[in-house]
Amino acid sequence: MQAVVARSQASAEQAVAFIGAGQACCDLADLPAAQVWLLTVPDSQIAPLAATLAALHPAAAPALAFHCSGALTAQILDPLRALGWQTASAHPLLSFAQPARALAQFAGTPCALEGDASALFGLSVAFTHIGGRCFTLAAQDKLLYHAGAVLATNFMAVLQDLAERLWQHTGMPAELAQQMRATLLQNAVNNIVALGPQASLTGPAARGDWELVNRQAQALADWNAQASAAYTALSQLAGELARQTRQS
């Protein structure tokens, strides 16, 4: 690893210290020539970054450039591909909340690869070497694939926050509401892992108690309209899952 560029020198230095190698930079123009470029910026910045890199290195030897967006395809790197570069995307299906925690959790992580075939071979070797389990993803499937990742991870935090706010709103002590993260939530996750989503489904929608579902949705509407809409939509999906369970 030769260098890291970030929005600030301090951030670049933190990254280099964590990685344990490389030069910290805060300007793309200061980066040395490289054979592999990893672009880990917000999705909205990938296209501008690719265009800037292409403008800075129009005569550079062709290299491999890839980004780690789960939703965007390698096509967004076309300014570099036009220069003869190999382009791809590689998305590890892992919640990167904290670098050290993510590193400890990485072994066995699914890594969705998409892009030029020649680039995918090298990325598969690299990600497999650090413990990833690689598979190829079609470009047209990336949005649905990433939506699945959002449903499985990001929204769990949102739902847990809503649950804790409701419990505290109804008088549960804050420490008990927080304790539910390590008991009720953990038990639910353990059941899903052990039994699968269908067999671990519980609650009024799973029982077909739609009168209670509707009453709870109305009570939620008086507290938070968005929470009520989410509860209603998720209850409908839970009912469909319960019907599939009974039919299987």
Backbone hydrogen bonds, N-H to C=O, Kabsch-Sander energy under -0.5 kcal/mol:
donor,donor_aa,acceptor,acceptor_aa,energy
4,V,23,Q,-2.8
6,A,25,C,-1.6
12,A,8,S,-2.0
13,E,9,Q,-2.4
14,Q,10,A,-2.2
15,A,11,S,-2.2
16,V,12,A,-2.4
17,A,13,E,-2.3
18,F,14,Q,-2.1
19,I,15,A,-2.7
20,G,16,V,-2.8
21,A,16,V,-0.9
23,Q,2,Q,-1.6
25,C,4,V,-2.8
30,D,27,D,-1.8
31,L,28,L,-1.5
37,W,64,L,-3.0
39,L,37,W,-0.6
39,L,66,F,-2.7
40,T,38,L,-0.8
41,V,39,L,-0.5
45,Q,42,P,-2.3
46,I,42,P,-0.6
46,I,43,D,-1.2
47,A,43,D,-0.6
49,L,45,Q,-2.0
50,A,46,I,-2.6
51,A,47,A,-2.2
52,T,48,P,-2.2
53,L,49,L,-2.7
54,A,50,A,-2.2
55,A,51,A,-1.9
56,L,52,T,-2.1
57,H,53,L,-1.9
60,A,57,H,-0.9
64,L,35,Q,-2.8
65,A,63,A,-0.5
65,A,86,Q,-2.7
66,F,37,W,-2.4
67,H,88,A,-1.5
68,C,39,L,-1.0
76,I,73,T,-1.3
77,L,74,A,-2.2
78,D,75,Q,-1.7
80,L,77,L,-1.5
81,R,77,L,-1.9
82,A,78,D,-2.5
83,L,80,L,-1.2
84,G,81,R,-1.8
85,W,80,L,-1.9
86,Q,63,A,-2.5
88,A,65,A,-1.4
89,S,114,E,-3.2
90,A,67,H,-2.7
91,H,112,A,-2.5
93,L,110,P,-3.2
94,L,92,P,-2.0
96,F,94,L,-0.8
97,A,95,S,-1.3
102,A,98,Q,-2.8
103,L,99,P,-2.4
104,A,100,A,-1.9
105,Q,101,R,-1.4
106,F,102,A,-0.8
106,F,103,L,-0.7
108,G,131,G,-3.3
109,T,106,F,-2.5
111,C,133,R,-2.2
112,A,91,H,-2.4
113,L,111,C,-0.6
113,L,135,F,-3.0
114,E,89,S,-2.2
116,D,87,T,-2.6
120,L,116,D,-2.3
121,F,117,A,-1.5
122,G,118,S,-1.0
123,L,119,A,-2.2
124,S,120,L,-2.6
125,V,121,F,-1.9
126,A,122,G,-2.1
127,F,123,L,-3.0
128,T,124,S,-2.1
129,H,125,V,-1.8
130,I,126,A,-1.0
131,G,128,T,-1.5
132,G,127,F,-3.1
133,R,109,T,-2.9
134,C,132,G,-0.6
135,F,111,C,-2.2
137,L,113,L,-3.2
141,D,138,A,-1.6
142,K,139,A,-1.4
145,Y,141,D,-2.6
146,H,142,K,-2.8
147,A,143,L,-2.1
148,G,144,L,-1.8
149,A,145,Y,-1.4
150,V,146,H,-2.3
151,L,147,A,-2.5
152,A,148,G,-2.1
153,T,149,A,-1.7
154,N,149,A,-0.6
155,F,150,V,-2.1
156,M,153,T,-0.7
157,A,153,T,-1.0
157,A,154,N,-0.5
158,V,154,N,-1.2
159,L,155,F,-2.8
160,Q,156,M,-2.2
161,D,157,A,-2.1
162,L,158,V,-2.3
163,A,159,L,-2.5
164,E,160,Q,-2.4
165,R,161,D,-2.3
166,L,162,L,-2.4
167,W,163,A,-2.5
168,Q,164,E,-2.4
169,H,165,R,-2.2
170,T,166,L,-1.7
171,G,168,Q,-1.2
172,M,167,W,-2.6
176,L,173,P,-0.6
177,A,173,P,-2.1
178,Q,174,A,-2.3
179,Q,175,E,-1.5
180,M,176,L,-1.1
181,R,178,Q,-1.4
182,A,179,Q,-1.1
183,T,179,Q,-0.7
185,L,180,M,-2.7
187,N,183,T,-2.9
188,A,184,L,-2.1
189,V,185,L,-2.4
190,N,186,Q,-2.7
191,N,187,N,-2.3
192,I,188,A,-2.1
193,V,189,V,-2.5
194,A,190,N,-2.5
195,L,191,N,-3.3
196,G,191,N,-0.6
196,G,192,I,-1.8
200,S,196,G,-1.4
201,L,197,P,-0.5
201,L,198,Q,-1.1
207,R,203,G,-1.5
208,G,204,P,-0.7
208,G,205,A,-0.5
209,D,204,P,-2.8
210,W,208,G,-1.7
213,V,209,D,-1.8
214,N,210,W,-2.4
215,R,211,E,-2.0
216,Q,212,L,-2.8
217,A,213,V,-2.5
218,Q,214,N,-2.0
219,A,215,R,-2.3
220,L,216,Q,-2.7
221,A,217,A,-2.0
222,D,218,Q,-1.4
223,W,219,A,-0.6
223,W,220,L,-1.0
224,N,220,L,-4.0
228,S,224,N,-2.0
229,A,225,A,-2.2
230,A,226,Q,-2.3
231,Y,227,A,-2.5
232,T,228,S,-2.5
233,A,229,A,-2.4
234,L,230,A,-2.7
235,S,231,Y,-2.2
236,Q,232,T,-2.0
237,L,233,A,-1.9
238,A,234,L,-2.5
239,G,235,S,-2.4
240,E,236,Q,-1.9
241,L,237,L,-2.2
242,A,238,A,-2.4
243,R,239,G,-2.1
244,Q,240,E,-2.0
245,T,241,L,-2.0
246,R,242,A,-2.2
247,Q,243,R,-1.7
248,S,244,Q,-1.3
